[in-house]
């Protein structure tokens, strides 16, 4: 059973930074990875993905502010989030996928508020 465990969420002021981590129970190197988020009353949306060769893709809302990375040796992916805004408030979910197989973490809450 593959498990993904997110950490690093919390309360931060607008303009602040957070670094999310997602630790996997299995090797990452054959999987694409991603971060999604779901704000209250909204659908889950893509934030960023990183493929097996490290190529990243970002939602327009994340471009220039968020950076996703992966460390296959540590079985962990990260997302550095800078210049956070109130509209970034959401539960952030880690995703792992390959050939139609999808795995999700339980999420970590990010709250951006003064």
Secondary structure, 3 states (H helix, E strand, C coil): CCCEEEECCEEECCCCCEEEEEEECCCCCCCEEEEEEECCCCCCEEEEEECCCCCEEECCCCCCCEEEEEEHHHCEEEEEECCCCHHHCEEEEEEEEECCEEEECCCEEEEECC
